[in-house]
Amino acid sequence: MKKTALIAGLVLLVSILGFSQKYAYVDTEYILKNIPAYEAATDQLNELSKQWQKEIDALYEDIDKMYKDFQVEKVLLSEEMKAKKENEIVAKEKLVKDKQKKYFGKDGDLFKKRQELIKPIQDEVFTAIKEIATNENYAVIFDTAGSLTMLYVDPKYDKSDEVLEKLGFKK
């Protein structure tokens, strides 16, 4: 009997504690789209990326032309000249791949620029979300912009506009 009462009391306590926690959600994609500095940073990154990609494409076109010219001239060249031309093409390909890695690689220039321009904005958003969660006693704030699947959300728990207000942007 005592065991049953203890289990029932424990179940009741857990259910009460479970219902006392508050939950909310935000849409960080929506928040970021409403911050002009984020849009400007994204535009700047896209422009920089396009510029660098054009440069890489032009270098690949040069390599392609070098290779086609080599194919035409190949029958007239000595073995020594063929090897020299092939080495020039390979060296240019290596140079282009190195430049591509420098621009677009894991720790490349584009990544560094993204860290410089976008990370501070994302940190501000995270800080605002954290303050709202702390001040309003939310146990969890979900982000609906990510891969989190939510079948239903009550709009009254959406704190996205509140985050924008806390950051100084009125919607």
C-alpha positions as CSV (number, residue, x, y, z in Angstrom):
1,M,0.0,0.0,0.0
2,K,2.8,2.4,0.9
3,K,4.5,1.5,-2.3
4,T,1.5,2.3,-4.4
5,A,0.9,5.6,-2.6
6,L,4.6,6.5,-3.1
7,I,4.4,5.8,-6.8
8,A,1.2,7.7,-7.2
9,G,2.7,10.7,-5.3
10,L,5.8,10.6,-7.5
11,V,3.8,10.5,-10.7
12,L,1.7,13.4,-9.5
13,L,4.8,15.4,-8.6
14,V,6.5,14.7,-11.9
15,S,3.3,15.7,-13.8
16,I,2.9,18.9,-11.8
17,L,6.6,19.9,-12.4
18,G,6.2,19.0,-16.1
19,F,3.3,21.3,-16.5
20,S,4.9,24.2,-14.6
21,Q,7.6,24.7,-17.2
22,K,7.1,27.3,-19.8
23,Y,8.0,26.9,-23.5
24,A,8.2,29.3,-26.4
25,Y,9.6,29.5,-29.8
26,V,11.3,31.9,-32.2
27,D,11.9,31.9,-35.9
28,T,15.6,33.1,-36.2
29,E,15.2,33.2,-40.0
30,Y,12.4,35.7,-39.6
31,I,14.3,37.7,-37.0
32,L,17.5,37.9,-39.1
33,K,15.5,39.0,-42.2
34,N,14.2,41.9,-40.2
35,I,17.6,43.1,-39.2
36,P,18.9,45.5,-41.9
37,A,22.6,44.9,-40.9
38,Y,22.2,41.2,-41.5
39,E,20.7,41.7,-44.9
40,A,23.5,44.1,-45.8
41,A,26.1,41.6,-44.5
42,T,24.5,38.8,-46.5
43,D,24.5,40.9,-49.7
44,Q,28.1,41.9,-49.1
45,L,29.1,38.2,-48.7
46,N,27.2,37.2,-51.8
47,E,28.8,39.9,-53.9
48,L,32.3,38.9,-52.6
49,S,31.5,35.2,-53.4
50,K,30.4,36.1,-56.9
51,Q,33.5,38.2,-57.5
52,W,35.8,35.4,-56.3
53,Q,33.9,32.8,-58.3
54,K,34.3,34.9,-61.5
55,E,38.0,35.0,-60.8
56,I,38.3,31.2,-60.4
57,D,36.1,30.6,-63.5
58,A,38.4,32.9,-65.6
59,L,41.5,31.0,-64.4
60,Y,39.8,27.7,-65.3
61,E,39.0,29.0,-68.8
62,D,42.7,29.9,-69.2
63,I,43.6,26.3,-68.2
64,D,41.1,24.9,-70.6
65,K,42.6,27.1,-73.4
66,M,46.1,26.0,-72.5
67,Y,45.0,22.4,-72.7
68,K,43.3,22.8,-76.0
69,D,46.3,24.6,-77.5
70,F,48.5,21.8,-76.2
71,Q,46.3,19.2,-77.8
72,V,46.7,21.0,-81.2
73,E,50.4,21.5,-80.9
74,K,51.2,18.2,-79.3
75,V,52.1,16.4,-82.5
76,L,54.7,19.0,-83.4
77,L,56.4,19.2,-80.0
78,S,59.4,17.2,-78.8
79,E,59.0,15.0,-75.7
80,E,60.8,17.7,-73.7
81,M,58.5,20.4,-74.9
82,K,55.4,18.2,-74.3
83,A,56.6,17.6,-70.7
84,K,57.2,21.3,-70.2
85,K,53.7,22.3,-71.4
86,E,52.1,19.5,-69.4
87,N,53.9,20.8,-66.3
88,E,52.8,24.3,-67.0
89,I,49.1,23.2,-67.2
90,V,49.4,21.1,-64.0
91,A,51.1,24.0,-62.1
92,K,48.4,26.4,-63.2
93,E,45.7,23.9,-62.1
94,K,47.3,23.6,-58.7
95,L,47.5,27.4,-58.4
96,V,43.8,27.7,-59.2
97,K,42.8,24.9,-56.7
98,D,44.9,26.6,-54.0
99,K,43.2,29.9,-54.7
100,Q,39.8,28.3,-54.6
101,K,40.7,26.7,-51.3
102,K,42.0,30.0,-50.0
103,Y,38.7,31.7,-50.9
104,F,36.1,29.0,-50.3
105,G,37.8,26.4,-48.1
106,K,36.9,25.3,-44.6
107,D,38.8,28.2,-43.0
108,G,39.0,30.3,-46.2
109,D,38.5,34.0,-46.7
110,L,34.7,33.7,-47.2
111,F,34.3,31.8,-43.9
112,K,36.4,34.4,-42.1
113,K,34.4,37.3,-43.6
114,R,31.2,35.5,-42.6
115,Q,32.5,35.2,-39.1
116,E,33.4,38.9,-39.1
117,L,30.1,40.2,-40.5
118,I,27.4,37.7,-39.4
119,K,28.5,36.1,-36.2
120,P,28.2,39.3,-34.1
121,I,24.6,39.8,-35.3
122,Q,23.8,36.1,-34.5
123,D,25.4,36.5,-31.1
124,E,23.2,39.6,-30.4
125,V,20.1,37.6,-31.3
126,F,21.1,34.7,-29.1
127,T,21.7,37.1,-26.2
128,A,18.3,38.7,-26.6
129,I,16.6,35.3,-26.7
130,K,18.5,34.2,-23.6
131,E,17.5,37.4,-21.8
132,I,13.8,36.9,-22.7
133,A,14.0,33.2,-21.6
134,T,15.6,34.2,-18.3
135,N,13.3,37.2,-17.6
136,E,10.1,35.4,-18.4
137,N,11.1,32.0,-16.9
138,Y,11.0,29.9,-20.1
139,A,12.5,26.4,-19.7
140,V,13.0,26.0,-23.4
141,I,12.8,28.3,-26.5
142,F,12.7,26.4,-29.7
143,D,13.8,27.7,-33.1
144,T,11.3,26.9,-35.9
145,A,13.8,28.0,-38.6
146,G,16.0,25.0,-38.1
147,S,15.2,21.4,-38.8
148,L,13.0,21.1,-35.7
149,T,9.6,19.8,-36.8
150,M,6.7,21.3,-35.0
151,L,3.3,20.1,-36.1
152,Y,1.4,22.9,-34.3
153,V,2.5,26.1,-32.6
154,D,0.3,28.5,-30.8
155,P,1.3,32.0,-32.1
156,K,0.9,33.5,-28.6
157,Y,4.2,31.7,-27.7
158,D,6.1,33.1,-30.6
159,K,8.7,35.4,-29.2
160,S,10.3,36.5,-32.5
161,D,8.9,40.0,-32.5
162,E,9.9,40.4,-28.8
163,V,13.5,39.5,-29.8
164,L,13.4,42.1,-32.6
165,E,12.1,44.7,-30.1
166,K,14.8,43.8,-27.6
167,L,17.4,44.3,-30.4
168,G,15.9,47.8,-31.1
169,F,14.0,46.9,-34.3
170,K,10.3,47.5,-34.5
171,K,8.1,45.4,-36.8
